[in-house]
Every structure is written in C-alpha cells, then in structure tokens.
Amino acid sequence: MEASKRLVMTFKSAGGNTVNLTVDDPKESLTETQVIDAMNLIIEKNIFCPGEVDLKEAVKARVVETYATEYDLKL
C-alpha cells in the first residue's frame, strides 16, 4: 500500500467561489502558524489569481493522507 500526503488550503475568491490550492508532500514539521502565514501571504501578495479572480479570504487548511493499493490486472 502506497501512502501520500497533501496540504490542502481552501480560500474564498472575490467572486464568492471556493478555491483549493494543494501542496504535495508537506514537511512533517509544518506548523499551523506557518500554514496561516503562508495563506495570508498568498492573499496579501496576490500570488495566485485563478480565473482572473483574486483570493480574498483563507477558509481552512488540512493535511490529507491517502493510501492507494494497486492491483496487477494481468491474469
């Protein structure tokens, strides 16, 4: 079984839509304060502008761990 982790940061855009930004394999030592600071910086510096609409509010962040089992389909 193969495991993977992603940091999912959720923002609200100026148009009222929800936008998720993901980072694969976040550091194990990542703190809540670092995530909050990064999200605030993304908004402040307008680093991402999905669909030509500014991000206006940090909504939530979470680390998602996924386990995948691959099967050999050769019979």
Buried (B, 14 or more C-beta within 10 A) or exposed (E): EEEEBBBBBBBBBEEEEEBEBEBEEBEEEBEEEEBEEBBEEBBEEEEEEBEEEEBEEBEEBEEEEEEEEEEEEEE
